[in-house]
Amino acid sequence: MKRMTLMLMAGLAAAPALAEQADSGKPTQIEANKMSADDVRRTNVFEGNVVVTRGTLTIRADKIVVRQDADGNQYATATGNPVRFRQRQDPKPPDKEGVWMEGEAKRIEVDDKAGKIELFDEARVNRGGDEVAGNYILVDQRSDLFTVTPGKGAGRVRATIQPKPPEK
């Protein structure tokens, strides 16, 4: 059970897009009011004020369910009012420091195999001051692509894009 729990926790913390590379070598810490593990179903459930930290990554949720398939691919669903995450990204040249990415939604699903993060219900992602908001946001970690939709027949999406800073 301990081995399965550790594998699932590591997959959960690897989730957010374009994470700082140094974070992958840091230990994952999870705090919750309650935790249960089911080795047969390869599932761990963390409930009650869940806080995940790994390097610059912080995830806060009411509940996180982490599953692993037979091939070792990991999938996580975090729920809360809202779920929040924050993580520094690797710098993009010529920048020396990476920008912070943070977001929130009522539910966040992570598919480690596909490299995708989905934010559902009142979703918002802010990266270095640029922000997108809608009822659904898909973040493709492999292509750095965001897709934002307003939901079924309701509202519009919002985006705020900061001007490029003047060159020095």
Buried (B, 14 or more C-beta within 10 A) or exposed (E): EEEBBEBBBBBBBBBBBBBBEEBEEBEBEBEBEEBEBEEEEBBBBBBEBBBBBBBBBBBBBBBBBBBBEEEEEBBBBBBBEBBBBBBBBBEEEEEEEBBBBBBBBBBBBBBBEEBBBBBBBBBBBBBEEBBBBBBBBBBBBEEEEBEBBBBEEEEEBEEEEEEEEEEE
